[in-house]
Amino acid sequence: MSHSLALAHRFPALRPRSGLWLSFAAAALIAVAAAAQAQFVPPAPGTQVHDASALKPPAGARVAIVEFADYECPDCAHANPLLKEAAAKYKIPLVRHDFPLPMHNWSFTAAVNARWFDTKSKALGDEYRDQVFANQISIYSPAILAQFTEKFAADHHIALPFAVDPQGKLAAEVKADYALGQRIGIEHTPTIWVVTANSKGAPFVEVVDRSKLFQLIDQAIADTRSR
């Protein structure tokens, strides 16, 4: 029911006998319209955080970027260069967490592969993540992901084993990240925060508008600066 129909239903046509009745009806209409408008104000965007224990920088850092991402998520691929640029510009950690969405058929495997490359070096694992995002549009199936991963390993002169996670330890780590995201309250990817330690301001701020990422980092650095 539209606002106008609702008001007509509540205030049926009257035959006012004086200016007083007209004034009363007009005031009542304005009050109800304002109340109806207040009821339909959309909620503020952002994640309702239930568990903030992971929303803090690594030990020794005052400010960091924390991201929960899915390797098949187009917006995650779009965000990745900006997050890397921000981390490099401000020399702050970029803490990546895996949140592979159930509807995606190769994202979980890509997350496991990245953790296998982490075992060779964290830099190599991060390079694999970056390359998956950069080539996401051409990785349209688990089979193509396997070919991509084999080529990535060969290009870095690494022998890729037949089974990268025979005991399921890396898969368990990915699942633990996903469970962490659920405890936090994540509902979409990418979900990104600027997090701080010993801040005079907010301990963490979600990056809802990525055009304001640098501004949020500037504020976080200012809020954690020693007096």
C-alpha positions, 0 to 999 in steps of 0.5 A: 500500500502506498503512503497516500493510500495508507493515509486515505485509509486512516483519514477518510474523507470528512466534511469539516465544519470549521477551519479548526477541523481543517488545521487538525486534519492537516497536522495529523496528515503531516505527522502520520506521513513523517512517521510512515517515512521514518518506518521506511528508511533503509538500514545503514549499509555494512556488516553487523559484527558479532565477533570482532576478535579477528578484526585487529592488526597482526602483532607489531602493526598499528593499522592493517587491512583485513579482507574476506574474499572468494576467488570466483567473486568478480568484485573481489578481483576488482578490489584486489589491485586497490588493496595491494596498492593501499598496503604498499603505499602505507606499508601496512599489512593486508590480511587475507582470509578465505571465504569461498562461497558455496555456489562457486565450484573452484574457489575452495580449491584455489584457496587450498592451492594458495595455501600450498604455495604458502608452504613454499613461501608466503610471497609465492602464495600471495603471487598465486592469489594475485594471478588467480584474481587477474586471470579470473575471467578465463578460469571458468571450471575446476579443470581450467584452474588445474591447468592454470595452477600447473602452469604457475608452478612450472613457471616458478620451477616448482614440482606440483604434487598429484595431491597438494593436500593429501591429509586435508590440513590445508582444506581445514585451514580454509574451512576455519577461515570460512567459519571465522567469517560466519562468526563475524557475520559476513554475508558477502565478498569482498568484506573489507575492514581497516583495523587498528590497535590502541586507537583513539578512534574506532578499532575497526571500520568497514570499507563500504565505499572503496573510493574512501579507502585511503581516507579511512587509512589516513584517519586510522593512522592519525588515530593510532599516532602516539601523542 
